[in-house]
Amino acid sequence: MDLDSINILAVVPARGGSKGIPKKNLCKVGGISLIGHVGKVIQQLPWINKTVISTDDLNMAKEGLLYGIDAPFLRPDELSSDSATGVDTWRHAFMEAEKYYNMCFDVSIYLEPTSPSRIAEDVERTVLMLADNKNKAAATVSRTPGSYTPHKTLTINENGQVGFYLKEGKKFSIRQNIPSYYHRNGICYAITREALLERDCILSENCAAVVIDRQVVNIDEPYDLEYARFLFSNTS
């Protein structure tokens, strides 16, 4: 896929109502806001045609503008609650952007500010995975540590007794014998126009995995924010 031959829209979701960390997307890591980190990565990717921020918060919209992210609309209330899905938010931003720019986009990427560990190469690898016609979407993932896999997960019954989540779990006491599992890390999602407008879930059929091997963090709780700052201070 020649990235310069297609129209690509980047969407940066940044709602203002985070409960775990108030105004989370304005928090700073290494002296730069989480929104700013996204903007700096996008600036390294000249093949991205347009970039918009999807937010219900004017301060976050202004922060996006500081880093070259357009803010032509505010996210409606029904897409700013805890129950709003990422797909609905993405689709709304995509359609609003097409109206605002008066153009059709072939591919869109979704870059959550809560993953400040991303680098430009991660985003480019994800979009290039759509080069295979069998792939309608792509998502970055990280390998799940052995201690958090289904084979190591335990249950507690009504009598307070421990049991294995999987019946065969007791057979996998050695970590090296556990099959590989992966989880979303929020660094990048990419999807074709057709699939975005039709799907209710990005991680469905024909979604390619882009494995990130290095240590990354997806910020949800205050501990994650401190860990992101630690990682940044030790890699910058």
N, C-alpha and C positions, 0 to 999 in steps of 0.2 A: 504494500500500500504506500503510495506516494502521499505523504501527509500534506504537502503543499497543493495537492490537486483536489482536496475536499474541504468543505466548510466545517469547522469544528468549534463548538461552543463549550466553554468551561463554566460550570455552575459551582458557586461557593455557598453552601448552606450555613447560615449563622443566625439562628433565632435568638431572641434576647431573654427568653424565659428559663434558662437552665437552672435547675434546682440544686444539683450537687455542688456546683461552683457558680455563684451569681455572676452574670455577665462574662461567662467563661471565655468566649471568643475574643474578648478584649484583654484577657490576661496576657502577661508578657513572659516569654522564654528567651533568655539571652538578650534582654532589652528590646525585643520586638514582639508585638502582639501576635496572637495565633493567626488572626486574619492577615497580618503583615507577612508572616512566614509563607502563607499560600501565595500572596501576591508576588513575593520575590522569586518563588519557583516558577510561576507563570511567566514572569519576565524573561526567563531563560528558554522559553519554548515559543519561538517566533511563528510556528505553524498553527498556534491557537488563534483563530480569527477574532473571536469576541469572548469576553468574560463578564459575567454578571454575579452579583451577590444576591442571595435570596434571604431577606431578613425582614423582621417586623420592628426593628430597632433603628432609629435614626442615627444614633452614635456609631453603630456597627456599619451602617451604610456609609457614613462619613469616613470611617477608618478604611473601608474598602477603597474609596476614592483616592485616599492618600497613596495607595499602592497600585493604582492603575486598574482597579476593578470597578466596572460600571455599576451604578445603582439606579436603573431607570424605573423601578417600581418597588413597592413594599409588599411583603408577603401578607395575604389576608389572614384574619384571625383564625379561621377554621383550619389553616395549615400551620399554625403557630403553637398548637397545644401539644401536650405529651402524647396524645393519641394519633397525631398526624403521622403518616408514613413518609419515609424518605422518597419512595417512588412518586407519590402524589406531589410532594414538594418539588422534586426534580422536574416532573412533567409540567407543572404550572410555570416554573421559571423558564423552561424550554419554550413553551408556547408564547409566553409574554415577550421573550427575547426575539423570537421570530417576528412578532408584530412590531416591536420597537425598531429593530434593524431592517425590517422589510426584506428579509432573506430567509432561505431555508437552510438548515444545518444538516449535514449528513451524519455527523457523529457528535455525541456530547460526552463530556467527562464531568465527574462529580468529585470535588475535592473538599473534604471536610477539614476545617481548621484545627480540629482536635487531634490531628496526626501531624505534628510539626516535624517529625523525623523524615518526612518525604524529601526526596531529591528529584531533580528534573528527569533523571534516567528512569525512575520508577513510573512516572506518568507516560513517558514515551514508550516504554516497554508494554504498558497496558493497552495503549491505543493500537500499537502494531499487532497485538494479538487478534485484532479484528480483521487483519489482512486475510486470514483464512475464511472463506465464505461460509464455513460451517459455524463460525463464531458470530453470534449476534450481540454478545456482551463479554466483558472481561472484568475481573476483580482481583485486587491484590490480597494475598493471604500470607499468614505466618504459620509455621509449624507449632502445634499445641504441645507444650511440655508434657512429658509422660505422666507426671503426677496429676494432671488435669484431664486425662483422657477417660472415656467411658469405662475402660478396664480397671482404672484406679478409683473410680467414683463409688462411694459407699451410700447406703441408705440406712435410716433408723426407723424401725417399726414402732407400732403403738406401745410396745413394752420397753422401748428405749434400747433395743438391741441392734447392734450393727450387722449389716449384711452387704453383699456385693450388688451393685446396680445391674451388672451383667452376671449371669449364672456362671459363665466361664472366667469371671474376673480372677478367681483364686489361682488360675493357671498362669497368670501373668505377673507374678511377684517380681520377676526380673524385668527392669524397665526396657532393656534392649529388645525384648521379645514382643513388645507392644506395637501393633500396626501404626502407621503414620496417620495422624489426624491434623487438620488445619482449621484455622479460624480467621474471620475477617479482621483486618487491621486498620481499615478506614483510610488507607493512603490514597487509593484511586479506584474509581469505578469508571468504566467506559461502555457505551452502548450505541447502537445504530438508531437513527431516527425512528424507523419502523418499529423496532422492538420497544423503545421507550413509550411510544404512543399506545402500544397494545398490551404490554405486560403489567401485571400486578406485583411481580417479584423479579428483581434483577438476577438473583442467583437461581435461575431456573434452567431450562434446557439451553444448550449451546452457549454456555457461559464459561469462558476460558479462565484458568487459574494462573495468576502471575505470582510466583513464590518469592517473597522477600526473605533473604537469609540472615540479614543483620538484625541487631536488637532495635526494636522500634517501640513506641508507646502510643496508645490511643487514650486521650485524656477524658475521664469521666468523673472521677472523684479527686479531692484535694491531693491525695497521695500520688495520683498519676501526674498531676501538675508538678509536684516536687521532683518526681522521678524524671520527667522530661527536662527539667532544669538541670538536674544532675547529669543526664546524658549529654546535654548541650555543652555544659561546662567542661566535660571530659573529652569532647570530640572537636571543639572549636579551637 
